[in-house]
Amino acid sequence: MSRVQVVITVPKRVFKTAVARNRIKRQIREAFRLNKDALLQKLTESDQHISLMLGYIAKEPLPYAEIAAGVEKMIRKFPGK
């Protein structure tokens, strides 16, 4: 079993088209994929498994750089051992 399970949500109320919602989810998924090694290292050291639910709350699509910075910040703040 994987140490991390991730669910990503983008509200249909704000982003009406599936294309817009899927693009944001792909960007978040890619940012997480590129930064998950640090999180996995923390979880391995403390022998933990987690489930994360990431909700996109911005009212407009953000550039990938801002999404990636937010994911990095979340992983950095995650408590380790």
C-alpha positions, 0 to 999 in steps of 0.5 A: 500500500502506498504511504500517500493517497491524494484526492483533488477537488475543483468546484463545479460551481466556480469552474463550469466546464470540465476542461477548466476543472481537469486542467487545474487538477492536472496542474495540481497532480503534476506539482504534487508528483514533482514534490512528493519525495520530501513528503514520502521521506518524512512519512517513511522516517515516522512510519506513517500513512496519510490520505490528503484531500486538496481543494482548489479554492481560488476563484480564477485559474492560477498559473502553474508556478503559483500552484506548484509553490502552494503544493511545495509550501503544503509539503514543507509545513507537513509535520515530520518526525 
